[in-house]
């Protein structure tokens, strides 16, 4: 498989992770699974365990909740596919890290978080561009739902939308998962 950047979007339980895992399995190469979630409660521990059970034992796993691009560099030699699951949790981690730094819920929080998210995405794309691996990035599409009734939710929705657009702009392929069915949004150019 020639090196590609692939974005797999979808709603909650749309099948996006399973679809992305299928793409990685088809590569017949070495896979590094990058998990961005942390087990903050029992329900999240169950979700993480469900994802672990689905992964082949031959895949390496790196648990990286923040600073993915920088942290990945040392792990990339010998890796054919990086599966990042998921960008939406990574952006949440960045936002909550910035929120914890200051209790300001207004414009200043948005500006700080926006800059931090942009740095995170830039570093991830730099890492991809400097590597020979295919990157499969999983993310939630949250722009189709209702407007969150609280500021932090709206900031998250906006920042994730921005991050998804940045990755999609650079991606060779983009898929939207709806009810387990992949809809191709962006085809590779030949």
Biotite code that builds the C-alpha atoms (Angstrom):
import biotite.structure as struc

atoms = struc.array([
    struc.Atom([0.000, 0.000, 0.000], chain_id="A", res_id=1, res_name="UNK", atom_name="CA", element="C"),
    struc.Atom([1.410, 3.404, -0.903], chain_id="A", res_id=2, res_name="UNK", atom_name="CA", element="C"),
    struc.Atom([1.535, 5.840, 1.997], chain_id="A", res_id=3, res_name="UNK", atom_name="CA", element="C"),
    struc.Atom([-1.760, 7.654, 2.534], chain_id="A", res_id=4, res_name="UNK", atom_name="CA", element="C"),
    struc.Atom([-3.557, 9.815, 5.044], chain_id="A", res_id=5, res_name="UNK", atom_name="CA", element="C"),
    struc.Atom([-7.066, 8.470, 5.606], chain_id="A", res_id=6, res_name="UNK", atom_name="CA", element="C"),
    struc.Atom([-9.753, 10.130, 7.746], chain_id="A", res_id=7, res_name="UNK", atom_name="CA", element="C"),
    struc.Atom([-12.648, 7.995, 9.004], chain_id="A", res_id=8, res_name="UNK", atom_name="CA", element="C"),
    struc.Atom([-15.518, 10.075, 10.408], chain_id="A", res_id=9, res_name="UNK", atom_name="CA", element="C"),
    struc.Atom([-18.803, 9.054, 11.970], chain_id="A", res_id=10, res_name="UNK", atom_name="CA", element="C"),
    struc.Atom([-21.157, 9.458, 14.870], chain_id="A", res_id=11, res_name="UNK", atom_name="CA", element="C"),
    struc.Atom([-21.081, 7.463, 18.082], chain_id="A", res_id=12, res_name="UNK", atom_name="CA", element="C"),
    struc.Atom([-21.383, 3.712, 17.407], chain_id="A", res_id=13, res_name="UNK", atom_name="CA", element="C"),
    struc.Atom([-21.415, 4.290, 13.649], chain_id="A", res_id=14, res_name="UNK", atom_name="CA", element="C"),
    struc.Atom([-18.761, 1.624, 13.042], chain_id="A", res_id=15, res_name="UNK", atom_name="CA", element="C"),
    struc.Atom([-15.901, 4.024, 12.355], chain_id="A", res_id=16, res_name="UNK", atom_name="CA", element="C"),
    struc.Atom([-13.331, 2.302, 14.587], chain_id="A", res_id=17, res_name="UNK", atom_name="CA", element="C"),
    struc.Atom([-14.115, -1.146, 13.189], chain_id="A", res_id=18, res_name="UNK", atom_name="CA", element="C"),
    struc.Atom([-13.904, 0.227, 9.644], chain_id="A", res_id=19, res_name="UNK", atom_name="CA", element="C"),
    struc.Atom([-10.546, 1.882, 10.356], chain_id="A", res_id=20, res_name="UNK", atom_name="CA", element="C"),
    struc.Atom([-9.270, -1.344, 11.931], chain_id="A", res_id=21, res_name="UNK", atom_name="CA", element="C"),
    struc.Atom([-10.293, -3.181, 8.755], chain_id="A", res_id=22, res_name="UNK", atom_name="CA", element="C"),
    struc.Atom([-8.281, -0.716, 6.658], chain_id="A", res_id=23, res_name="UNK", atom_name="CA", element="C"),
    struc.Atom([-5.230, -1.292, 8.865], chain_id="A", res_id=24, res_name="UNK", atom_name="CA", element="C"),
    struc.Atom([-5.613, -5.092, 8.712], chain_id="A", res_id=25, res_name="UNK", atom_name="CA", element="C"),
    struc.Atom([-5.715, -5.022, 4.898], chain_id="A", res_id=26, res_name="UNK", atom_name="CA", element="C"),
    struc.Atom([-2.292, -3.397, 4.780], chain_id="A", res_id=27, res_name="UNK", atom_name="CA", element="C"),
    struc.Atom([-0.471, -6.649, 5.650], chain_id="A", res_id=28, res_name="UNK", atom_name="CA", element="C"),
    struc.Atom([2.153, -4.523, 7.368], chain_id="A", res_id=29, res_name="UNK", atom_name="CA", element="C"),
    struc.Atom([3.106, -3.590, 10.883], chain_id="A", res_id=30, res_name="UNK", atom_name="CA", element="C"),
    struc.Atom([0.463, -1.540, 12.700], chain_id="A", res_id=31, res_name="UNK", atom_name="CA", element="C"),
    struc.Atom([0.821, 0.914, 15.547], chain_id="A", res_id=32, res_name="UNK", atom_name="CA", element="C"),
    struc.Atom([-2.499, 1.595, 17.261], chain_id="A", res_id=33, res_name="UNK", atom_name="CA", element="C"),
    struc.Atom([-2.492, 5.009, 18.955], chain_id="A", res_id=34, res_name="UNK", atom_name="CA", element="C"),
    struc.Atom([-5.079, 5.193, 21.731], chain_id="A", res_id=35, res_name="UNK", atom_name="CA", element="C"),
    struc.Atom([-5.924, 8.691, 22.953], chain_id="A", res_id=36, res_name="UNK", atom_name="CA", element="C"),
    struc.Atom([-8.529, 7.780, 25.581], chain_id="A", res_id=37, res_name="UNK", atom_name="CA", element="C"),
    struc.Atom([-7.823, 7.369, 29.271], chain_id="A", res_id=38, res_name="UNK", atom_name="CA", element="C"),
    struc.Atom([-9.893, 5.225, 31.610], chain_id="A", res_id=39, res_name="UNK", atom_name="CA", element="C"),
    struc.Atom([-11.405, 7.835, 33.893], chain_id="A", res_id=40, res_name="UNK", atom_name="CA", element="C"),
    struc.Atom([-14.376, 5.695, 34.952], chain_id="A", res_id=41, res_name="UNK", atom_name="CA", element="C"),
    struc.Atom([-15.770, 2.140, 34.696], chain_id="A", res_id=42, res_name="UNK", atom_name="CA", element="C"),
    struc.Atom([-17.769, 2.815, 31.542], chain_id="A", res_id=43, res_name="UNK", atom_name="CA", element="C"),
    struc.Atom([-14.686, 4.170, 29.729], chain_id="A", res_id=44, res_name="UNK", atom_name="CA", element="C"),
    struc.Atom([-12.607, 1.210, 30.970], chain_id="A", res_id=45, res_name="UNK", atom_name="CA", element="C"),
    struc.Atom([-15.171, -1.120, 29.349], chain_id="A", res_id=46, res_name="UNK", atom_name="CA", element="C"),
    struc.Atom([-14.993, 0.778, 26.056], chain_id="A", res_id=47, res_name="UNK", atom_name="CA", element="C"),
    struc.Atom([-11.197, 0.678, 26.049], chain_id="A", res_id=48, res_name="UNK", atom_name="CA", element="C"),
    struc.Atom([-11.223, -3.049, 26.812], chain_id="A", res_id=49, res_name="UNK", atom_name="CA", element="C"),
    struc.Atom([-13.672, -3.652, 23.938], chain_id="A", res_id=50, res_name="UNK", atom_name="CA", element="C"),
    struc.Atom([-11.263, -1.927, 21.554], chain_id="A", res_id=51, res_name="UNK", atom_name="CA", element="C"),
    struc.Atom([-8.294, -3.914, 22.931], chain_id="A", res_id=52, res_name="UNK", atom_name="CA", element="C"),
    struc.Atom([-10.076, -7.234, 22.371], chain_id="A", res_id=53, res_name="UNK", atom_name="CA", element="C"),
    struc.Atom([-10.691, -6.411, 18.705], chain_id="A", res_id=54, res_name="UNK", atom_name="CA", element="C"),
    struc.Atom([-7.047, -5.625, 17.936], chain_id="A", res_id=55, res_name="UNK", atom_name="CA", element="C"),
    struc.Atom([-4.755, -8.341, 16.610], chain_id="A", res_id=56, res_name="UNK", atom_name="CA", element="C"),
    struc.Atom([-2.013, -9.314, 19.059], chain_id="A", res_id=57, res_name="UNK", atom_name="CA", element="C"),
    struc.Atom([0.619, -8.435, 16.462], chain_id="A", res_id=58, res_name="UNK", atom_name="CA", element="C"),
    struc.Atom([-0.310, -4.739, 16.604], chain_id="A", res_id=59, res_name="UNK", atom_name="CA", element="C"),
    struc.Atom([1.707, -2.471, 18.847], chain_id="A", res_id=60, res_name="UNK", atom_name="CA", element="C"),
    struc.Atom([-0.211, -0.024, 21.025], chain_id="A", res_id=61, res_name="UNK", atom_name="CA", element="C"),
    struc.Atom([0.836, 3.425, 22.190], chain_id="A", res_id=62, res_name="UNK", atom_name="CA", element="C"),
    struc.Atom([-1.389, 5.218, 24.699], chain_id="A", res_id=63, res_name="UNK", atom_name="CA", element="C"),
    struc.Atom([-0.880, 8.920, 23.985], chain_id="A", res_id=64, res_name="UNK", atom_name="CA", element="C"),
    struc.Atom([-3.541, 11.302, 25.347], chain_id="A", res_id=65, res_name="UNK", atom_name="CA", element="C"),
    struc.Atom([-1.702, 14.528, 24.349], chain_id="A", res_id=66, res_name="UNK", atom_name="CA", element="C"),
    struc.Atom([1.187, 15.495, 22.085], chain_id="A", res_id=67, res_name="UNK", atom_name="CA", element="C"),
    struc.Atom([0.631, 12.653, 19.629], chain_id="A", res_id=68, res_name="UNK", atom_name="CA", element="C"),
    struc.Atom([2.832, 13.958, 16.804], chain_id="A", res_id=69, res_name="UNK", atom_name="CA", element="C"),
    struc.Atom([5.856, 14.499, 19.020], chain_id="A", res_id=70, res_name="UNK", atom_name="CA", element="C"),
    struc.Atom([5.380, 11.233, 20.924], chain_id="A", res_id=71, res_name="UNK", atom_name="CA", element="C"),
    struc.Atom([4.976, 9.161, 17.745], chain_id="A", res_id=72, res_name="UNK", atom_name="CA", element="C"),
    struc.Atom([8.267, 10.075, 16.118], chain_id="A", res_id=73, res_name="UNK", atom_name="CA", element="C"),
    struc.Atom([10.337, 7.599, 18.126], chain_id="A", res_id=74, res_name="UNK", atom_name="CA", element="C"),
    struc.Atom([7.829, 4.785, 17.489], chain_id="A", res_id=75, res_name="UNK", atom_name="CA", element="C"),
    struc.Atom([7.562, 5.084, 13.701], chain_id="A", res_id=76, res_name="UNK", atom_name="CA", element="C"),
    struc.Atom([10.639, 3.258, 12.375], chain_id="A", res_id=77, res_name="UNK", atom_name="CA", element="C"),
    struc.Atom([9.455, -0.105, 11.055], chain_id="A", res_id=78, res_name="UNK", atom_name="CA", element="C"),
    struc.Atom([5.754, 0.851, 11.199], chain_id="A", res_id=79, res_name="UNK", atom_name="CA", element="C"),
    struc.Atom([3.652, 0.637, 8.019], chain_id="A", res_id=80, res_name="UNK", atom_name="CA", element="C"),
    struc.Atom([0.315, 1.870, 9.400], chain_id="A", res_id=81, res_name="UNK", atom_name="CA", element="C"),
    struc.Atom([-0.550, 4.207, 12.269], chain_id="A", res_id=82, res_name="UNK", atom_name="CA", element="C"),
    struc.Atom([-4.167, 3.934, 13.376], chain_id="A", res_id=83, res_name="UNK", atom_name="CA", element="C"),
    struc.Atom([-5.085, 6.895, 15.603], chain_id="A", res_id=84, res_name="UNK", atom_name="CA", element="C"),
    struc.Atom([-8.294, 6.261, 17.551], chain_id="A", res_id=85, res_name="UNK", atom_name="CA", element="C"),
    struc.Atom([-9.438, 8.863, 18.049], chain_id="A", res_id=86, res_name="UNK", atom_name="CA", element="C"),
    struc.Atom([-8.984, 12.499, 17.121], chain_id="A", res_id=87, res_name="UNK", atom_name="CA", element="C"),
    struc.Atom([-12.193, 13.533, 18.902], chain_id="A", res_id=88, res_name="UNK", atom_name="CA", element="C"),
    struc.Atom([-10.873, 12.280, 22.256], chain_id="A", res_id=89, res_name="UNK", atom_name="CA", element="C"),
    struc.Atom([-7.487, 13.889, 21.555], chain_id="A", res_id=90, res_name="UNK", atom_name="CA", element="C"),
    struc.Atom([-9.163, 17.261, 20.948], chain_id="A", res_id=91, res_name="UNK", atom_name="CA", element="C"),
    struc.Atom([-11.200, 16.805, 24.136], chain_id="A", res_id=92, res_name="UNK", atom_name="CA", element="C"),
    struc.Atom([-7.969, 16.091, 26.027], chain_id="A", res_id=93, res_name="UNK", atom_name="CA", element="C"),
    struc.Atom([-6.387, 19.270, 24.638], chain_id="A", res_id=94, res_name="UNK", atom_name="CA", element="C"),
    struc.Atom([-9.450, 21.342, 25.505], chain_id="A", res_id=95, res_name="UNK", atom_name="CA", element="C"),
    struc.Atom([-9.751, 19.975, 29.042], chain_id="A", res_id=96, res_name="UNK", atom_name="CA", element="C"),
    struc.Atom([-6.020, 20.436, 29.618], chain_id="A", res_id=97, res_name="UNK", atom_name="CA", element="C"),
    struc.Atom([-6.381, 24.102, 28.648], chain_id="A", res_id=98, res_name="UNK", atom_name="CA", element="C"),
    struc.Atom([-9.557, 24.508, 30.699], chain_id="A", res_id=99, res_name="UNK", atom_name="CA", element="C"),
    struc.Atom([-7.782, 23.124, 33.760], chain_id="A", res_id=100, res_name="UNK", atom_name="CA", element="C"),
    struc.Atom([-5.047, 25.733, 33.323], chain_id="A", res_id=101, res_name="UNK", atom_name="CA", element="C"),
    struc.Atom([-7.551, 28.567, 33.787], chain_id="A", res_id=102, res_name="UNK", atom_name="CA", element="C"),
    struc.Atom([-11.162, 28.735, 34.903], chain_id="A", res_id=103, res_name="UNK", atom_name="CA", element="C"),
    struc.Atom([-12.024, 31.275, 32.195], chain_id="A", res_id=104, res_name="UNK", atom_name="CA", element="C"),
    struc.Atom([-14.883, 29.780, 30.154], chain_id="A", res_id=105, res_name="UNK", atom_name="CA", element="C"),
    struc.Atom([-15.081, 32.591, 27.616], chain_id="A", res_id=106, res_name="UNK", atom_name="CA", element="C"),
    struc.Atom([-13.174, 34.013, 24.688], chain_id="A", res_id=107, res_name="UNK", atom_name="CA", element="C"),
    struc.Atom([-9.760, 33.566, 26.324], chain_id="A", res_id=108, res_name="UNK", atom_name="CA", element="C"),
    struc.Atom([-10.349, 29.826, 26.807], chain_id="A", res_id=109, res_name="UNK", atom_name="CA", element="C"),
    struc.Atom([-11.447, 29.477, 23.190], chain_id="A", res_id=110, res_name="UNK", atom_name="CA", element="C"),
    struc.Atom([-8.377, 31.355, 21.920], chain_id="A", res_id=111, res_name="UNK", atom_name="CA", element="C"),
    struc.Atom([-5.971, 29.286, 24.055], chain_id="A", res_id=112, res_name="UNK", atom_name="CA", element="C"),
    struc.Atom([-7.658, 26.016, 23.172], chain_id="A", res_id=113, res_name="UNK", atom_name="CA", element="C"),
    struc.Atom([-7.857, 26.881, 19.481], chain_id="A", res_id=114, res_name="UNK", atom_name="CA", element="C"),
    struc.Atom([-4.117, 27.592, 19.384], chain_id="A", res_id=115, res_name="UNK", atom_name="CA", element="C"),
    struc.Atom([-3.362, 24.373, 21.304], chain_id="A", res_id=116, res_name="UNK", atom_name="CA", element="C"),
    struc.Atom([-5.574, 22.287, 18.988], chain_id="A", res_id=117, res_name="UNK", atom_name="CA", element="C"),
    struc.Atom([-3.942, 23.829, 15.919], chain_id="A", res_id=118, res_name="UNK", atom_name="CA", element="C"),
    struc.Atom([-0.484, 22.992, 17.331], chain_id="A", res_id=119, res_name="UNK", atom_name="CA", element="C"),
    struc.Atom([-1.618, 19.400, 18.007], chain_id="A", res_id=120, res_name="UNK", atom_name="CA", element="C"),
    struc.Atom([-2.929, 18.995, 14.442], chain_id="A", res_id=121, res_name="UNK", atom_name="CA", element="C"),
    struc.Atom([0.144, 20.671, 12.917], chain_id="A", res_id=122, res_name="UNK", atom_name="CA", element="C"),
    struc.Atom([2.478, 18.324, 14.837], chain_id="A", res_id=123, res_name="UNK", atom_name="CA", element="C"),
    struc.Atom([0.423, 15.291, 13.823], chain_id="A", res_id=124, res_name="UNK", atom_name="CA", element="C"),
    struc.Atom([0.522, 16.294, 10.148], chain_id="A", res_id=125, res_name="UNK", atom_name="CA", element="C"),
    struc.Atom([4.263, 17.058, 10.368], chain_id="A", res_id=126, res_name="UNK", atom_name="CA", element="C"),
    struc.Atom([4.810, 13.598, 11.820], chain_id="A", res_id=127, res_name="UNK", atom_name="CA", element="C"),
    struc.Atom([2.816, 12.048, 8.968], chain_id="A", res_id=128, res_name="UNK", atom_name="CA", element="C"),
    struc.Atom([4.693, 14.078, 6.348], chain_id="A", res_id=129, res_name="UNK", atom_name="CA", element="C"),
    struc.Atom([8.057, 13.071, 7.816], chain_id="A", res_id=130, res_name="UNK", atom_name="CA", element="C"),
    struc.Atom([7.184, 9.360, 7.919], chain_id="A", res_id=131, res_name="UNK", atom_name="CA", element="C"),
    struc.Atom([6.709, 6.600, 5.370], chain_id="A", res_id=132, res_name="UNK", atom_name="CA", element="C"),
    struc.Atom([3.662, 5.168, 7.191], chain_id="A", res_id=133, res_name="UNK", atom_name="CA", element="C"),
    struc.Atom([0.020, 5.336, 6.216], chain_id="A", res_id=134, res_name="UNK", atom_name="CA", element="C"),
    struc.Atom([-2.013, 7.153, 8.862], chain_id="A", res_id=135, res_name="UNK", atom_name="CA", element="C"),
    struc.Atom([-5.641, 6.195, 9.497], chain_id="A", res_id=136, res_name="UNK", atom_name="CA", element="C"),
    struc.Atom([-7.289, 8.792, 11.727], chain_id="A", res_id=137, res_name="UNK", atom_name="CA", element="C"),
    struc.Atom([-10.661, 8.128, 13.366], chain_id="A", res_id=138, res_name="UNK", atom_name="CA", element="C"),
    struc.Atom([-12.823, 11.046, 14.478], chain_id="A", res_id=139, res_name="UNK", atom_name="CA", element="C"),
    struc.Atom([-16.389, 11.867, 15.425], chain_id="A", res_id=140, res_name="UNK", atom_name="CA", element="C"),
    struc.Atom([-18.539, 14.056, 13.229], chain_id="A", res_id=141, res_name="UNK", atom_name="CA", element="C"),
    struc.Atom([-20.278, 16.274, 15.784], chain_id="A", res_id=142, res_name="UNK", atom_name="CA", element="C"),
    struc.Atom([-21.459, 19.034, 13.461], chain_id="A", res_id=143, res_name="UNK", atom_name="CA", element="C"),
    struc.Atom([-24.688, 17.249, 12.562], chain_id="A", res_id=144, res_name="UNK", atom_name="CA", element="C"),
    struc.Atom([-26.177, 17.296, 16.059], chain_id="A", res_id=145, res_name="UNK", atom_name="CA", element="C"),
    struc.Atom([-27.844, 19.894, 18.209], chain_id="A", res_id=146, res_name="UNK", atom_name="CA", element="C"),
    struc.Atom([-25.980, 22.962, 19.418], chain_id="A", res_id=147, res_name="UNK", atom_name="CA", element="C"),
    struc.Atom([-24.651, 22.188, 22.911], chain_id="A", res_id=148, res_name="UNK", atom_name="CA", element="C"),
    struc.Atom([-26.411, 24.280, 25.580], chain_id="A", res_id=149, res_name="UNK", atom_name="CA", element="C"),
    struc.Atom([-23.194, 25.177, 27.430], chain_id="A", res_id=150, res_name="UNK", atom_name="CA", element="C"),
    struc.Atom([-20.047, 27.091, 26.342], chain_id="A", res_id=151, res_name="UNK", atom_name="CA", element="C"),
    struc.Atom([-17.510, 24.281, 26.797], chain_id="A", res_id=152, res_name="UNK", atom_name="CA", element="C"),
    struc.Atom([-19.593, 21.970, 24.596], chain_id="A", res_id=153, res_name="UNK", atom_name="CA", element="C"),
    struc.Atom([-19.818, 24.594, 21.864], chain_id="A", res_id=154, res_name="UNK", atom_name="CA", element="C"),
    struc.Atom([-16.072, 25.250, 22.040], chain_id="A", res_id=155, res_name="UNK", atom_name="CA", element="C"),
    struc.Atom([-15.407, 21.498, 21.747], chain_id="A", res_id=156, res_name="UNK", atom_name="CA", element="C"),
    struc.Atom([-17.769, 21.124, 18.786], chain_id="A", res_id=157, res_name="UNK", atom_name="CA", element="C"),
    struc.Atom([-16.154, 24.050, 16.976], chain_id="A", res_id=158, res_name="UNK", atom_name="CA", element="C"),
    struc.Atom([-12.572, 22.945, 17.655], chain_id="A", res_id=159, res_name="UNK", atom_name="CA", element="C"),
    struc.Atom([-13.241, 19.363, 16.599], chain_id="A", res_id=160, res_name="UNK", atom_name="CA", element="C"),
    struc.Atom([-14.888, 20.629, 13.424], chain_id="A", res_id=161, res_name="UNK", atom_name="CA", element="C"),
    struc.Atom([-11.785, 22.725, 12.727], chain_id="A", res_id=162, res_name="UNK", atom_name="CA", element="C"),
    struc.Atom([-9.486, 19.751, 13.408], chain_id="A", res_id=163, res_name="UNK", atom_name="CA", element="C"),
    struc.Atom([-11.548, 17.454, 11.170], chain_id="A", res_id=164, res_name="UNK", atom_name="CA", element="C"),
    struc.Atom([-11.415, 20.019, 8.358], chain_id="A", res_id=165, res_name="UNK", atom_name="CA", element="C"),
    struc.Atom([-7.635, 20.353, 8.666], chain_id="A", res_id=166, res_name="UNK", atom_name="CA", element="C"),
    struc.Atom([-7.103, 16.598, 8.511], chain_id="A", res_id=167, res_name="UNK", atom_name="CA", element="C"),
    struc.Atom([-9.645, 16.158, 5.690], chain_id="A", res_id=168, res_name="UNK", atom_name="CA", element="C"),
    struc.Atom([-7.977, 18.901, 3.643], chain_id="A", res_id=169, res_name="UNK", atom_name="CA", element="C"),
    struc.Atom([-4.672, 16.992, 3.756], chain_id="A", res_id=170, res_name="UNK", atom_name="CA", element="C"),
    struc.Atom([-6.167, 13.507, 3.530], chain_id="A", res_id=171, res_name="UNK", atom_name="CA", element="C"),
    struc.Atom([-5.961, 11.301, 0.468], chain_id="A", res_id=172, res_name="UNK", atom_name="CA", element="C"),
    struc.Atom([-9.199, 9.554, 1.419], chain_id="A", res_id=173, res_name="UNK", atom_name="CA", element="C"),
    struc.Atom([-12.113, 10.512, 3.697], chain_id="A", res_id=174, res_name="UNK", atom_name="CA", element="C"),
    struc.Atom([-14.952, 8.191, 4.702], chain_id="A", res_id=175, res_name="UNK", atom_name="CA", element="C"),
    struc.Atom([-18.135, 8.908, 6.659], chain_id="A", res_id=176, res_name="UNK", atom_name="CA", element="C"),
    struc.Atom([-19.615, 5.941, 8.516], chain_id="A", res_id=177, res_name="UNK", atom_name="CA", element="C"),
    struc.Atom([-23.406, 5.917, 8.838], chain_id="A", res_id=178, res_name="UNK", atom_name="CA", element="C"),
    struc.Atom([-25.076, 2.885, 10.455], chain_id="A", res_id=179, res_name="UNK", atom_name="CA", element="C"),
    struc.Atom([-21.967, 0.806, 9.741], chain_id="A", res_id=180, res_name="UNK", atom_name="CA", element="C"),
    struc.Atom([-21.871, 1.758, 6.062], chain_id="A", res_id=181, res_name="UNK", atom_name="CA", element="C"),
    struc.Atom([-18.873, 3.679, 4.716], chain_id="A", res_id=182, res_name="UNK", atom_name="CA", element="C"),
    struc.Atom([-19.635, 6.554, 2.377], chain_id="A", res_id=183, res_name="UNK", atom_name="CA", element="C"),
    struc.Atom([-16.601, 7.742, 0.444], chain_id="A", res_id=184, res_name="UNK", atom_name="CA", element="C"),
    struc.Atom([-16.325, 11.539, 0.690], chain_id="A", res_id=185, res_name="UNK", atom_name="CA", element="C"),
    struc.Atom([-12.876, 12.007, -0.831], chain_id="A", res_id=186, res_name="UNK", atom_name="CA", element="C"),
    struc.Atom([-11.189, 9.638, -3.262], chain_id="A", res_id=187, res_name="UNK", atom_name="CA", element="C"),
    struc.Atom([-7.465, 9.296, -3.782], chain_id="A", res_id=188, res_name="UNK", atom_name="CA", element="C"),
    struc.Atom([-6.156, 11.124, -6.806], chain_id="A", res_id=189, res_name="UNK", atom_name="CA", element="C"),
    struc.Atom([-4.192, 9.145, -9.370], chain_id="A", res_id=190, res_name="UNK", atom_name="CA", element="C"),
])
